[in-house]
Amino acid sequence: MSVTKVTGMMSTGTKGGDIPSASTLVIDTDGDYFDITGTTGITAMTVDAGRRFTLQFDGAVTLTHGSSLYLPGATNFTTEANDCLSFIATAANTVRCTGYALKDGGSPVVAAGGAWTHISRVAPSSSATASFTGFNASIYDAYVFIFNLLPANDGQNCMVRCSTDGGSSYASSSEYRQISTYQLSSAATPTGSAITGSQAFFMTGAYGVGNATNEGIAGVFWIYAPDSTVYTKVSFHATSVDNSGNHLNSVGSGHLMLASDVDAVRFLFGSGNIASGEINMYGVKNS
């Protein structure tokens, strides 16, 4: 049984209309607690001095600490669905978080020495792709995707593609470079491959992922320092069952040959849909 920790003063009273998240969030006057929809990050709020109000978040929203938006621990915080934060406007358009009730308990204060922050979750079902945005290079030093997927079609390669324009387009086949090692449970020795000119990062090489009961693929995909000064580096470790019932261990690394911020990724299979599964995106802050 989970217990939600509540601290500080939570406002009570009239529920106002839902407010879409925005960089500068306008606090309406039709209530004193509000649902915040959307996932746009918040850096400031427009509100009258003296107002006390509570915000409940419907999804992952990053609040950026600053002189006009003061957060616990003087650090940024990314919400989860059903997290609540309470505020007081100490002056016009200047607010301080005075309390919180987080869905999973705990505190919005980032632990010293760095931390992982859960950004979003996608549970694809009969979907061609599973895509993620929510990247913020000013906050996170790396990103981690933990996935468990089943292809709709048998014997499909599992791939990841990267974008530098928020997912409007994805890097061309000339931009991906990787070196990987694969070993089947039926093979005495592993095989290696160096891939250039591919359309994505391949996590199963020449081996296909099976779609029968208890088959599929699971693993971890890392993106390191996705900034505009160097080529973005990636690595992965995955385990899967191929369409012949063999277990496959996959380990690889590579880089995207674009000196631009990676700000979206897309998981997919070689052909056909993702039948089912789950992918969770985490932001990693080193300090």
BATOR-349216 format. One record per residue (C-alpha): residue number from 0; residue in three letters; z, x, y. Coordinates in Angstrom, 3 decimals, decimal comma, m for minus. Example, Ala and Ser with C-alpha at 12.3 -4.5 7.8 and 13.67 -1.06 7.14 Angstrom:
BEGIN
{nr 0 rest ALA pz 7,800 px 12,300 py m4,500} $
{nr 1 rest SER pz 7,140 px 13,670 py m1,060} $
END
This chain:
BEGIN
{nr 0 rest MET pz 0,000 px 0,000 py 0,000} $
{nr 1 rest SER pz m1,031 px 1,529 py 3,324} $
{nr 2 rest VAL pz 1,161 px 1,256 py 6,412} $
{nr 3 rest THR pz m0,406 px 1,284 py 9,864} $
{nr 4 rest LYS pz 1,531 px 3,345 py 12,377} $
{nr 5 rest VAL pz 1,991 px 1,716 py 15,777} $
{nr 6 rest THR pz 3,263 px 3,620 py 18,763} $
{nr 7 rest GLY pz 3,478 px 2,969 py 22,489} $
{nr 8 rest MET pz 3,059 px m0,369 py 24,199} $
{nr 9 rest MET pz 0,360 px m2,707 py 22,936} $
{nr 10 rest SER pz m0,877 px m5,391 py 25,351} $
{nr 11 rest THR pz m0,732 px m9,033 py 24,345} $
{nr 12 rest GLY pz m2,257 px m12,102 py 25,861} $
{nr 13 rest THR pz m5,773 px m13,403 py 26,268} $
{nr 14 rest LYS pz m8,758 px m12,059 py 24,344} $
{nr 15 rest GLY pz m11,720 px m11,393 py 26,592} $
{nr 16 rest GLY pz m15,361 px m11,358 py 25,651} $
{nr 17 rest ASP pz m16,800 px m8,563 py 23,526} $
{nr 18 rest ILE pz m17,844 px m5,458 py 25,480} $
{nr 19 rest PRO pz m20,755 px m3,243 py 24,345} $
{nr 20 rest SER pz m19,743 px 0,430 py 24,315} $
{nr 21 rest ALA pz m21,180 px 2,457 py 27,197} $
{nr 22 rest SER pz m20,713 px 5,865 py 28,739} $
{nr 23 rest THR pz m18,819 px 4,173 py 31,573} $
{nr 24 rest LEU pz m17,077 px 1,187 py 30,006} $
{nr 25 rest VAL pz m16,556 px m1,740 py 32,385} $
{nr 26 rest ILE pz m13,267 px m3,525 py 31,608} $
{nr 27 rest ASP pz m13,787 px m7,217 py 32,255} $
{nr 28 rest THR pz m11,211 px m9,477 py 33,906} $
{nr 29 rest ASP pz m11,400 px m12,406 py 31,455} $
{nr 30 rest GLY pz m8,629 px m11,051 py 29,221} $
{nr 31 rest ASP pz m6,455 px m8,093 py 28,401} $
{nr 32 rest TYR pz m7,722 px m7,183 py 24,962} $
{nr 33 rest PHE pz m11,344 px m6,769 py 23,937} $
{nr 34 rest ASP pz m13,580 px m5,969 py 20,972} $
{nr 35 rest ILE pz m15,799 px m2,955 py 21,657} $
{nr 36 rest THR pz m19,166 px m3,243 py 19,904} $
{nr 37 rest GLY pz m21,754 px m0,494 py 19,406} $
{nr 38 rest THR pz m21,346 px 3,260 py 18,959} $
{nr 39 rest THR pz m22,177 px 4,738 py 22,383} $
{nr 40 rest GLY pz m19,619 px 7,370 py 23,397} $
{nr 41 rest ILE pz m17,200 px 6,584 py 26,239} $
{nr 42 rest THR pz m16,405 px 9,134 py 28,960} $
{nr 43 rest ALA pz m15,019 px 6,876 py 31,720} $
{nr 44 rest MET pz m13,912 px 3,318 py 32,461} $
{nr 45 rest THR pz m14,321 px 1,025 py 35,439} $
{nr 46 rest VAL pz m11,067 px m0,899 py 35,918} $
{nr 47 rest ASP pz m8,658 px m1,962 py 38,667} $
{nr 48 rest ALA pz m5,457 px 0,006 py 39,208} $
{nr 49 rest GLY pz m2,431 px m1,317 py 37,339} $
{nr 50 rest ARG pz m4,333 px m3,071 py 34,537} $
{nr 51 rest ARG pz m2,907 px m2,839 py 31,011} $
{nr 52 rest PHE pz m5,374 px m3,586 py 28,240} $
{nr 53 rest THR pz m6,103 px m2,990 py 24,560} $
{nr 54 rest LEU pz m9,448 px m2,174 py 22,974} $
{nr 55 rest GLN pz m10,324 px m2,853 py 19,341} $
{nr 56 rest PHE pz m13,334 px m0,884 py 18,127} $
{nr 57 rest ASP pz m15,897 px m2,332 py 15,726} $
{nr 58 rest GLY pz m17,264 px 1,070 py 14,716} $
{nr 59 rest ALA pz m17,343 px 4,828 py 15,325} $
{nr 60 rest VAL pz m17,115 px 5,531 py 19,072} $
{nr 61 rest THR pz m16,275 px 8,954 py 20,511} $
{nr 62 rest LEU pz m13,927 px 8,844 py 23,513} $
{nr 63 rest THR pz m14,099 px 12,022 py 25,596} $
{nr 64 rest HIS pz m10,859 px 13,231 py 27,172} $
{nr 65 rest GLY pz m10,994 px 13,991 py 30,903} $
{nr 66 rest SER pz m9,156 px 13,628 py 34,184} $
{nr 67 rest SER pz m10,077 px 9,938 py 34,465} $
{nr 68 rest LEU pz m9,781 px 9,130 py 30,743} $
{nr 69 rest TYR pz m6,603 px 10,770 py 29,472} $
{nr 70 rest LEU pz m6,189 px 10,703 py 25,686} $
{nr 71 rest PRO pz m3,301 px 11,737 py 23,403} $
{nr 72 rest GLY pz m3,136 px 15,491 py 22,925} $
{nr 73 rest ALA pz m5,697 px 15,954 py 25,723} $
{nr 74 rest THR pz m8,408 px 15,898 py 23,056} $
{nr 75 rest ASN pz m11,457 px 13,799 py 22,208} $
{nr 76 rest PHE pz m11,143 px 11,085 py 19,576} $
{nr 77 rest THR pz m13,655 px 9,232 py 17,380} $
{nr 78 rest THR pz m12,609 px 5,740 py 16,340} $
{nr 79 rest GLU pz m13,169 px 3,887 py 13,084} $
{nr 80 rest ALA pz m13,796 px 0,161 py 12,733} $
{nr 81 rest ASN pz m10,595 px m1,809 py 13,464} $
{nr 82 rest ASP pz m8,857 px 1,017 py 15,342} $
{nr 83 rest CYS pz m6,970 px m0,213 py 18,437} $
{nr 84 rest LEU pz m6,051 px 1,794 py 21,543} $
{nr 85 rest SER pz m3,975 px 0,601 py 24,525} $
{nr 86 rest PHE pz m4,387 px 1,847 py 28,092} $
{nr 87 rest ILE pz m2,923 px 1,600 py 31,576} $
{nr 88 rest ALA pz m5,001 px 2,181 py 34,708} $
{nr 89 rest THR pz m2,829 px 4,571 py 36,725} $
{nr 90 rest ALA pz m5,368 px 4,302 py 39,548} $
{nr 91 rest ALA pz m8,704 px 2,613 py 40,048} $
{nr 92 rest ASN pz m11,070 px 3,877 py 37,303} $
{nr 93 rest THR pz m8,409 px 6,282 py 35,990} $
{nr 94 rest VAL pz m6,835 px 5,344 py 32,653} $
{nr 95 rest ARG pz m4,320 px 6,821 py 30,244} $
{nr 96 rest CYS pz m3,974 px 5,894 py 26,559} $
{nr 97 rest THR pz m0,410 px 4,601 py 26,070} $
{nr 98 rest GLY pz m0,506 px 3,536 py 22,427} $
{nr 99 rest TYR pz m2,559 px 3,176 py 19,282} $
{nr 100 rest ALA pz m2,753 px 1,263 py 15,995} $
{nr 101 rest LEU pz m5,213 px 3,050 py 13,723} $
{nr 102 rest LYS pz m6,727 px 1,391 py 10,677} $
{nr 103 rest ASP pz m5,667 px 4,226 py 8,367} $
{nr 104 rest GLY pz m2,430 px 5,095 py 10,171} $
{nr 105 rest GLY pz m1,918 px 8,591 py 11,536} $
{nr 106 rest SER pz m2,579 px 9,807 py 15,032} $
{nr 107 rest PRO pz m5,630 px 10,309 py 17,260} $
{nr 108 rest VAL pz m4,376 px 13,808 py 18,099} $
{nr 109 rest VAL pz m6,563 px 16,455 py 16,447} $
{nr 110 rest ALA pz m4,519 px 18,870 py 14,365} $
{nr 111 rest ALA pz m4,279 px 22,433 py 15,665} $
{nr 112 rest GLY pz m6,761 px 24,866 py 14,161} $
{nr 113 rest GLY pz m9,623 px 22,405 py 13,814} $
{nr 114 rest ALA pz m10,217 px 19,184 py 11,921} $
{nr 115 rest TRP pz m12,747 px 16,947 py 10,215} $
{nr 116 rest THR pz m13,551 px 13,648 py 11,933} $
{nr 117 rest HIS pz m15,174 px 10,795 py 10,052} $
{nr 118 rest ILE pz m18,129 px 9,703 py 12,199} $
{nr 119 rest SER pz m19,939 px 7,072 py 10,154} $
{nr 120 rest ARG pz m20,699 px 5,671 py 6,707} $
{nr 121 rest VAL pz m23,965 px 4,307 py 5,330} $
{nr 122 rest ALA pz m24,170 px 2,353 py 2,061} $
{nr 123 rest PRO pz m27,916 px 1,991 py 1,394} $
{nr 124 rest SER pz m29,095 px m0,786 py m0,900} $
{nr 125 rest SER pz m32,807 px m1,067 py m1,703} $
{nr 126 rest SER pz m33,458 px 1,026 py 1,428} $
{nr 127 rest ALA pz m36,307 px 3,481 py 1,934} $
{nr 128 rest THR pz m34,022 px 5,903 py 3,821} $
{nr 129 rest ALA pz m30,433 px 6,391 py 4,988} $
{nr 130 rest SER pz m30,337 px 7,757 py 8,554} $
{nr 131 rest PHE pz m27,583 px 9,175 py 10,749} $
{nr 132 rest THR pz m27,249 px 9,836 py 14,460} $
{nr 133 rest GLY pz m23,921 px 10,265 py 16,299} $
{nr 134 rest PHE pz m24,320 px 14,043 py 16,729} $
{nr 135 rest ASN pz m22,464 px 15,643 py 19,659} $
{nr 136 rest ALA pz m22,844 px 19,432 py 19,954} $
{nr 137 rest SER pz m20,255 px 19,573 py 22,744} $
{nr 138 rest ILE pz m17,570 px 18,342 py 20,323} $
{nr 139 rest TYR pz m18,502 px 19,457 py 16,798} $
{nr 140 rest ASP pz m19,344 px 22,892 py 15,421} $
{nr 141 rest ALA pz m20,830 px 21,593 py 12,147} $
{nr 142 rest TYR pz m21,507 px 18,385 py 10,230} $
{nr 143 rest VAL pz m20,845 px 17,493 py 6,600} $
{nr 144 rest PHE pz m22,471 px 14,710 py 4,583} $
{nr 145 rest ILE pz m20,806 px 13,676 py 1,312} $
{nr 146 rest PHE pz m23,212 px 11,554 py m0,715} $
{nr 147 rest ASN pz m23,577 px 9,673 py m3,997} $
{nr 148 rest LEU pz m27,000 px 8,061 py m4,482} $
{nr 149 rest LEU pz m29,107 px 6,331 py m7,123} $
{nr 150 rest PRO pz m32,935 px 6,158 py m6,811} $
{nr 151 rest ALA pz m34,817 px 2,926 py m7,414} $
{nr 152 rest ASN pz m37,597 px 4,844 py m9,178} $
{nr 153 rest ASP pz m36,898 px 7,151 py m12,109} $
{nr 154 rest GLY pz m37,343 px 10,931 py m11,834} $
{nr 155 rest GLN pz m37,267 px 11,313 py m8,043} $
{nr 156 rest ASN pz m36,432 px 14,360 py m5,915} $
{nr 157 rest CYS pz m33,594 px 13,894 py m3,423} $
{nr 158 rest MET pz m34,402 px 15,190 py 0,073} $
{nr 159 rest VAL pz m32,989 px 15,499 py 3,593} $
{nr 160 rest ARG pz m35,096 px 15,523 py 6,754} $
{nr 161 rest CYS pz m33,977 px 16,579 py 10,261} $
{nr 162 rest SER pz m34,824 px 15,332 py 13,749} $
{nr 163 rest THR pz m34,398 px 16,811 py 17,230} $
{nr 164 rest ASP pz m35,205 px 13,631 py 19,193} $
{nr 165 rest GLY pz m32,570 px 11,214 py 17,935} $
{nr 166 rest GLY pz m34,597 px 10,089 py 14,924} $
{nr 167 rest SER pz m37,752 px 9,024 py 16,774} $
{nr 168 rest SER pz m39,620 px 11,610 py 14,691} $
{nr 169 rest TYR pz m38,733 px 14,181 py 12,041} $
{nr 170 rest ALA pz m39,640 px 17,855 py 11,753} $
{nr 171 rest SER pz m43,040 px 18,633 py 10,269} $
{nr 172 rest SER pz m43,629 px 20,345 py 6,924} $
{nr 173 rest SER pz m44,026 px 23,762 py 8,583} $
{nr 174 rest GLU pz m40,448 px 23,781 py 9,932} $
{nr 175 rest TYR pz m38,382 px 23,774 py 6,704} $
{nr 176 rest ARG pz m37,384 px 26,950 py 4,830} $
{nr 177 rest GLN pz m35,020 px 27,104 py 1,847} $
{nr 178 rest ILE pz m33,929 px 29,183 py m1,146} $
{nr 179 rest SER pz m32,270 px 27,346 py m4,034} $
{nr 180 rest THR pz m30,965 px 27,818 py m7,573} $
{nr 181 rest TYR pz m31,066 px 25,097 py m10,208} $
{nr 182 rest GLN pz m29,632 px 25,002 py m13,726} $
{nr 183 rest LEU pz m30,040 px 22,257 py m16,313} $
{nr 184 rest SER pz m27,378 px 21,655 py m18,946} $
{nr 185 rest SER pz m30,122 px 22,186 py m21,546} $
{nr 186 rest ALA pz m31,176 px 25,585 py m20,128} $
{nr 187 rest ALA pz m29,583 px 28,940 py m20,921} $
{nr 188 rest THR pz m30,331 px 30,424 py m17,505} $
{nr 189 rest PRO pz m30,827 px 29,019 py m14,002} $
{nr 190 rest THR pz m34,139 px 28,947 py m12,172} $
{nr 191 rest GLY pz m34,683 px 29,808 py m8,533} $
{nr 192 rest SER pz m37,198 px 28,792 py m5,930} $
{nr 193 rest ALA pz m38,145 px 29,694 py m2,385} $
{nr 194 rest ILE pz m39,739 px 26,765 py m0,596} $
{nr 195 rest THR pz m41,817 px 26,970 py 2,557} $
{nr 196 rest GLY pz m44,104 px 24,391 py 4,079} $
{nr 197 rest SER pz m42,247 px 21,468 py 2,523} $
{nr 198 rest GLN pz m41,621 px 18,118 py 4,183} $
{nr 199 rest ALA pz m37,807 px 18,283 py 3,846} $
{nr 200 rest PHE pz m34,880 px 20,159 py 2,334} $
{nr 201 rest PHE pz m35,154 px 19,557 py m1,436} $
{nr 202 rest MET pz m31,830 px 19,210 py m3,268} $
{nr 203 rest THR pz m33,243 px 18,930 py m6,793} $
{nr 204 rest GLY pz m36,248 px 21,258 py m6,701} $
{nr 205 rest ALA pz m38,832 px 20,322 py m9,323} $
{nr 206 rest TYR pz m36,343 px 18,167 py m11,212} $
{nr 207 rest GLY pz m36,152 px 14,400 py m10,896} $
{nr 208 rest VAL pz m33,034 px 12,278 py m10,485} $
{nr 209 rest GLY pz m32,619 px 9,557 py m13,084} $
{nr 210 rest ASN pz m31,998 px 5,919 py m12,184} $
{nr 211 rest ALA pz m30,341 px 4,674 py m15,376} $
{nr 212 rest THR pz m26,687 px 3,689 py m15,626} $
{nr 213 rest ASN pz m24,420 px 6,716 py m14,994} $
{nr 214 rest GLU pz m27,292 px 8,799 py m13,605} $
{nr 215 rest GLY pz m28,057 px 9,586 py m9,915} $
{nr 216 rest ILE pz m27,004 px 12,455 py m7,652} $
{nr 217 rest ALA pz m23,838 px 13,359 py m5,716} $
{nr 218 rest GLY pz m22,940 px 16,309 py m3,528} $
{nr 219 rest VAL pz m22,297 px 17,839 py m0,129} $
{nr 220 rest PHE pz m24,853 px 18,727 py 2,574} $
{nr 221 rest TRP pz m23,744 px 20,973 py 5,497} $
{nr 222 rest ILE pz m25,407 px 21,448 py 8,883} $
{nr 223 rest TYR pz m24,129 px 24,480 py 10,802} $
{nr 224 rest ALA pz m24,212 px 24,952 py 14,591} $
{nr 225 rest PRO pz m27,080 px 22,525 py 15,314} $
{nr 226 rest ASP pz m27,644 px 23,807 py 18,863} $
{nr 227 rest SER pz m30,645 px 24,738 py 20,967} $
{nr 228 rest THR pz m30,204 px 28,530 py 20,939} $
{nr 229 rest VAL pz m30,823 px 29,339 py 17,257} $
{nr 230 rest TYR pz m32,544 px 27,891 py 14,209} $
{nr 231 rest THR pz m30,240 px 25,358 py 12,541} $
{nr 232 rest LYS pz m28,816 px 26,509 py 9,192} $
{nr 233 rest VAL pz m28,018 px 24,201 py 6,275} $
{nr 234 rest SER pz m26,571 px 24,475 py 2,776} $
{nr 235 rest PHE pz m25,959 px 22,067 py m0,091} $
{nr 236 rest HIS pz m24,309 px 21,771 py m3,478} $
{nr 237 rest ALA pz m25,218 px 18,820 py m5,669} $
{nr 238 rest THR pz m24,829 px 17,596 py m9,222} $
{nr 239 rest SER pz m27,216 px 15,115 py m10,776} $
{nr 240 rest VAL pz m28,527 px 13,672 py m14,033} $
{nr 241 rest ASP pz m32,282 px 13,876 py m14,458} $
{nr 242 rest ASN pz m34,575 px 11,310 py m16,056} $
{nr 243 rest SER pz m34,172 px 13,016 py m19,459} $
{nr 244 rest GLY pz m30,394 px 12,815 py m19,425} $
{nr 245 rest ASN pz m29,824 px 16,484 py m18,545} $
{nr 246 rest HIS pz m27,161 px 17,470 py m16,029} $
{nr 247 rest LEU pz m28,466 px 19,564 py m13,131} $
{nr 248 rest ASN pz m26,446 px 21,849 py m10,868} $
{nr 249 rest SER pz m28,168 px 22,560 py m7,528} $
{nr 250 rest VAL pz m27,143 px 25,113 py m4,906} $
{nr 251 rest GLY pz m29,254 px 26,014 py m1,893} $
{nr 252 rest SER pz m29,477 px 27,010 py 1,735} $
{nr 253 rest GLY pz m32,110 px 27,082 py 4,410} $
{nr 254 rest HIS pz m32,926 px 26,690 py 8,061} $
{nr 255 rest LEU pz m34,966 px 24,469 py 10,334} $
{nr 256 rest MET pz m37,365 px 26,593 py 12,372} $
{nr 257 rest LEU pz m36,775 px 24,763 py 15,647} $
{nr 258 rest ALA pz m34,556 px 26,080 py 18,446} $
{nr 259 rest SER pz m33,506 px 22,558 py 19,422} $
{nr 260 rest ASP pz m30,429 px 20,408 py 18,840} $
{nr 261 rest VAL pz m30,534 px 18,637 py 15,485} $
{nr 262 rest ASP pz m29,338 px 15,145 py 16,403} $
{nr 263 rest ALA pz m30,379 px 12,984 py 13,440} $
{nr 264 rest VAL pz m30,859 px 13,346 py 9,682} $
{nr 265 rest ARG pz m32,399 px 11,144 py 7,026} $
{nr 266 rest PHE pz m31,725 px 11,039 py 3,260} $
{nr 267 rest LEU pz m34,518 px 9,808 py 0,995} $
{nr 268 rest PHE pz m36,120 px 10,158 py m2,426} $
{nr 269 rest GLY pz m39,633 px 11,438 py m3,119} $
{nr 270 rest SER pz m40,928 px 7,904 py m3,593} $
{nr 271 rest GLY pz m39,384 px 4,483 py m3,805} $
{nr 272 rest ASN pz m36,140 px 3,211 py m2,300} $
{nr 273 rest ILE pz m32,545 px 4,311 py m2,514} $
{nr 274 rest ALA pz m31,249 px 1,666 py m4,918} $
{nr 275 rest SER pz m27,575 px 2,075 py m4,069} $
{nr 276 rest GLY pz m24,925 px 4,569 py m3,050} $
{nr 277 rest GLU pz m22,844 px 5,832 py m0,177} $
{nr 278 rest ILE pz m23,045 px 8,639 py 2,388} $
{nr 279 rest ASN pz m20,220 px 9,632 py 4,741} $
{nr 280 rest MET pz m20,797 px 11,777 py 7,836} $
{nr 281 rest TYR pz m18,045 px 14,067 py 9,175} $
{nr 282 rest GLY pz m17,931 px 16,199 py 12,293} $
{nr 283 rest VAL pz m16,162 px 19,560 py 11,939} $
{nr 284 rest LYS pz m14,397 px 21,177 py 14,896} $
{nr 285 rest ASN pz m13,356 px 24,809 py 14,437} $
{nr 286 rest SER pz m10,594 px 24,811 py 17,030} $
END
